[in-house]
C-alpha cells in the first residue's frame, strides 16, 4: 500500500497530521479520536543529520526526499493471533513499494528534497530516517519502542535490510522519537519499507517458528500492470482490479504443503491471473528465525521453495487434496541459493516466456513447468495463467531444483 501525505480533517477541525506536513500549531493526529489506531510518519533523508533534513522531534522534516504516512491498529483483536478484521492498512501488514522504477506507473514517486526534485524515490540512497508515532497518539495504549520500521534493499519488502535490523519509532537512548543513521559500509539503497507493530515482543508471546517467506503476484509479466499494489486501478479484462497477492508466512523446512490459499467466488472472475510472481525471504514477517540465521543453517543448494498452482474450476473455493492433487497446472522449485544470496535476494519469475518483450530480463523465463515437464505457455499467446489455488512449501533434498 502507499504512503501518502494527509489531507484529512482532524478532531480539532483543522488539517490533521504531522506539523511539518500540514502546518499549524500542534495539529491533531488523523486518528485522534480512535483509541485503537495510531498514525506513523516516515521521512527519508539523504543526509545523516536531522538539521540538514529540516527534522525536529514531534514535528517531522521539512527537506526530506520522501514522506510516508501509515496507520496501525493496536487493538488486541488485531494481533496476529487475534480474530480482528479491518486492522489498519492491509491488516497491519502494509508494504510501501516506493512506487517502483517506471515513470508511467500510477504511483511512481518523485523526491521532494532540494536539488533532487523529480528524481525517483525508488532505489535512492538514504543517510538518515526520521520515524515516529504522531505525538498525540503516544498517549494511547502503545509502547512506541515496539513500533518498528523494516527497510528493504529489494522490491516488495523482500531480501535483507541494509543493516539486518529494524528501526524503532522511539529511541530509548535519546528518550525521543526515532532518528536513525545507518552504519557506514552498508549499501543503503531503499526500494521498499514496512512499518509494523511487534506484537510478540510487546505482549511477551513467542514468535512463530520458521523463517519469513513472501510472495507477490502480478497480472502481467515483469512485475507490471502496475508495479505498485493495485488500489482501484483497472488491470483485468473486464475493467475491474486485482490487487497483487501479498503474503508472508513463517515456514519451516518440510512444511508438508499444509498451507494453501483459495480465492472466494467472484461473479466475473472466479479465477485469478498471474503473469509474474516474486518470491523472497523477509524479516518483515516477525518470525522466530531471521533471514541470515536461516540461510546460515541450511544446505542452500539442497533446499528449495516449491510452488504449485491449481485449477479447481468454478467450484472454488474447493481446496486441493494435497500437493499431488491432479488439478495442478504448473510448478517451480527455487533453490535457496538464490533467495539467500545478497546479490540475488528476491526472485521474480514470469509465468510464460517474456524474453522477447520490451522489458525482457526483469523476471526469469521458463521456470514454471507443466505436468509433462515442458515450460508453461498459453496456446492463445496471452501472458497469464488463470488459477484458483496454490501451495507453497520448503522442501529438502532438491538438488535438482533451479
KAMO-V856232 format. One record per residue. RES is the residue in one letter. PSI is psi as a letter, one per 20 degrees, with the letter a starting at -180 (* if undefined). NEAR is the number of other C-alpha atoms within 10 Angstrom. Layout:
RES,PSI,NEAR
RES,PSI,NEAR
This chain:
X,r,19
X,q,19
X,q,22
X,q,12
X,q,16
X,p,17
X,j,13
X,r,15
X,p,16
X,r,17
X,i,15
X,i,13
X,i,10
X,a,14
X,q,21
X,q,24
X,a,32
X,q,29
X,h,20
X,h,17
X,h,19
X,i,17
X,a,13
X,a,14
X,o,7
X,l,15
X,q,26
X,r,24
X,q,27
X,i,25
X,k,21
X,g,21
X,j,13
X,o,12
X,i,15
X,j,19
X,q,21
X,q,25
X,p,22
X,q,24
X,q,25
X,p,25
X,p,22
X,p,25
X,q,27
X,h,19
X,r,17
X,j,16
X,q,16
X,h,21
X,g,12
X,h,14
X,i,25
X,k,15
X,q,21
X,q,15
X,q,15
X,j,18
X,g,21
X,b,26
X,q,28
X,i,19
X,k,22
X,q,25
X,h,25
X,q,24
X,p,22
X,q,19
X,p,18
X,r,25
X,p,23
X,p,23
X,p,23
X,j,20
X,q,15
X,h,14
X,i,13
X,j,20
X,q,19
X,h,15
X,j,11
X,r,10
X,j,10
X,q,14
X,r,10
X,l,10
X,m,20
X,a,18
X,p,15
X,l,14
X,l,16
X,j,21
X,l,20
X,q,23
X,o,26
X,o,24
X,i,28
X,j,28
X,i,26
X,a,26
X,i,17
X,o,15
X,i,12
X,i,10
X,q,15
X,h,17
X,k,21
X,p,19
X,p,20
X,q,18
X,q,20
X,j,18
X,q,18
X,p,10
X,i,9
X,j,13
X,p,11
X,i,11
X,q,14
X,p,21
X,g,25
X,p,23
X,j,18
X,q,18
X,p,17
X,q,19
X,h,19
X,q,21
X,p,28
X,p,26
X,o,28
X,q,30
X,q,26
X,p,26
X,h,21
X,h,19
X,i,23
X,i,14
X,i,10
X,r,16
X,m,13
X,q,19
X,o,14
X,i,21
X,i,20
X,i,19
X,o,23
X,q,22
X,p,22
X,p,23
X,p,29
X,p,27
X,h,24
X,r,25
X,q,28
X,l,29
X,l,30
X,r,30
X,a,31
X,q,26
X,q,25
X,h,20
X,j,17
X,k,14
X,r,15
X,q,18
X,q,23
X,q,25
X,i,28
X,p,21
X,o,17
X,h,12
X,h,7
X,i,9
X,l,8
X,r,13
X,q,24
X,p,25
X,o,24
X,p,18
X,p,17
X,q,17
X,q,11
X,q,9
X,j,8
X,q,10
X,n,14
X,l,21
X,p,18
X,p,23
X,i,24
X,q,24
X,q,26
X,o,23
X,q,29
X,r,25
X,p,25
X,n,20
X,h,20
X,g,17
X,g,13
X,g,14
X,j,11
X,k,9
X,q,10
X,p,11
X,q,15
X,q,17
X,q,13
X,a,19
X,q,26
X,p,26
X,p,27
X,q,24
X,p,22
X,q,20
X,p,26
X,q,29
X,i,28
X,r,25
X,r,28
X,k,28
X,l,25
X,r,20
X,l,22
X,a,24
X,g,25
X,q,26
X,p,27
X,p,20
X,n,14
X,k,11
X,p,15
X,p,15
X,j,18
X,q,15
X,h,9
X,j,9
X,i,10
X,r,12
X,q,16
X,o,21
X,q,18
X,p,24
X,p,18
X,n,18
X,q,15
X,p,23
X,q,19
X,o,20
X,q,20
X,r,17
X,q,15
X,l,14
X,i,13
X,j,14
X,k,18
X,i,12
X,p,14
X,r,16
X,p,14
X,q,18
X,q,16
X,q,14
X,p,14
X,p,11
X,h,6
X,h,9
X,n,17
X,i,18
X,r,21
X,p,21
X,q,19
X,o,24
X,h,24
X,q,26
X,p,23
X,p,23
X,q,22
X,r,28
X,p,29
X,q,31
X,j,28
X,j,29
X,i,23
X,l,24
X,r,22
X,h,18
X,p,19
X,r,20
X,g,24
X,g,18
X,g,11
X,g,17
X,h,18
X,i,10
X,i,8
X,r,14
X,n,15
X,h,20
X,j,18
X,j,16
X,p,23
X,q,28
X,o,22
X,p,20
X,p,18
X,q,23
X,q,24
X,q,22
X,o,24
X,j,21
X,a,14
X,j,13
X,j,12
X,q,19
X,l,16
X,q,15
X,q,18
X,q,23
X,i,10
X,a,14
X,g,22
X,k,10
X,p,14
X,i,13
X,j,16
X,q,21
X,g,20
X,q,24
X,r,22
X,q,21
X,p,23
X,o,22
X,q,24
X,i,23
X,h,19
X,g,18
X,i,25
X,i,21
X,p,15
X,i,13
X,j,9
X,l,13
X,j,21
X,q,25
X,o,21
X,p,22
X,p,25
X,q,30
X,h,30
X,r,26
X,o,23
X,j,23
X,h,16
X,j,8
X,q,11
X,h,9
X,j,12
X,p,15
X,i,15
X,g,17
X,q,20
X,q,22
X,q,21
X,k,17
X,h,19
X,p,24
X,q,19
X,r,15
X,h,13
X,j,9
X,i,10
X,q,12
X,q,18
X,q,23
X,q,18
X,p,12
X,h,6
X,j,6
X,i,9
X,r,11
X,i,20
X,q,21
X,p,22
X,p,18
X,r,22
X,h,26
X,r,24
X,q,23
X,p,21
X,p,25
X,r,22
X,p,22
X,q,19
X,r,17
X,l,11
X,l,18
X,i,15
X,i,12
X,r,16
X,*,14
